[in-house]
C-alpha cells in the first residue's frame, strides 16, 4: 500500500525527456484549481541516492512550484530507471 509523504520540491529531479512534455497553460490552469480545491492526487517519485526522480505528475509539480510551495505530497514508488 502506498503512503503519501511530503517531499521537498528542491529534491525532485525531472528527467529531460519528461520536461519536453510540459504545457505552460496546463500548469497555470492546474495551479488555479489547486488554489481552489487543493491537490487531489499526489505525484509519484522514486528514490535515487540523495534525491527523488519524478515518475508521474509533472504538471502538478510545476503548478506547486508556480504557487511558491516548498514541499509537495508524493507517493514513493518502485520504478525502473528511465
C-alpha positions in Angstrom: 0.0 0.0 0.0 1.3 3.4 -0.9 1.7 6.1 1.7 1.7 9.8 1.0 4.7 11.7 2.2 5.9 15.3 2.0 8.9 15.7 -0.3 10.9 18.9 -0.8 10.4 20.2 -4.3 14.1 21.1 -4.5 15.0 17.4 -4.0 13.0 16.3 -7.1 14.8 15.7 -10.4 12.8 15.8 -13.6 14.4 13.9 -16.5 15.0 15.9 -19.6 12.7 13.8 -21.8 9.8 14.4 -19.3 10.4 18.1 -19.3 9.7 18.2 -23.0 6.1 17.3 -22.4 5.4 20.4 -20.2 2.5 22.7 -21.3 2.6 26.0 -19.5 -1.1 26.8 -20.0 -1.9 23.4 -18.3 0.3 24.4 -15.4 -1.4 27.7 -15.0 -4.9 26.2 -15.0 -3.9 23.4 -12.6 -2.4 25.9 -10.2 -5.7 27.8 -10.2 -7.5 24.6 -9.5 -5.1 23.7 -6.7 -5.7 27.1 -5.1 -9.5 26.5 -5.1 -9.7 22.7 -4.4 -6.3 21.6 -3.1 -4.0 18.9 -4.6 -6.2 15.9 -5.4 -3.6 13.3 -6.4 -0.1 13.1 -5.1 2.8 13.0 -7.6 4.9 9.8 -7.9 8.6 9.8 -7.3 11.3 7.1 -6.9 14.3 7.3 -4.7 17.7 7.8 -6.4 20.6 8.3 -4.0 20.1 11.7 -2.3 17.3 12.9 -4.4 14.0 11.8 -5.9 13.2 11.3 -9.6 9.8 12.3 -10.9 7.8 9.3 -12.2 4.4 10.9 -12.7 2.9 14.3 -12.1 5.0 16.9 -14.0 2.2 19.4 -14.3 1.2 19.1 -10.7 4.9 19.5 -9.7 5.2 22.6 -11.8 1.9 24.0 -10.6 3.2 23.6 -7.0 6.4 25.5 -7.9 4.4 28.2 -9.6 2.4 28.6 -6.4 5.6 29.0 -4.4 5.3 25.7 -2.5 8.5 24.2 -0.9 7.0 20.7 -0.5 4.6 18.5 -2.3 2.7 15.3 -1.4 4.1 12.3 -3.2 3.9 8.6 -3.4 7.3 6.9 -3.2 7.1 4.1 -5.8 9.4 1.4 -7.1 10.1 2.2 -10.8 12.8 1.3 -13.2 15.2 4.0 -14.3 14.4 5.8 -17.5 
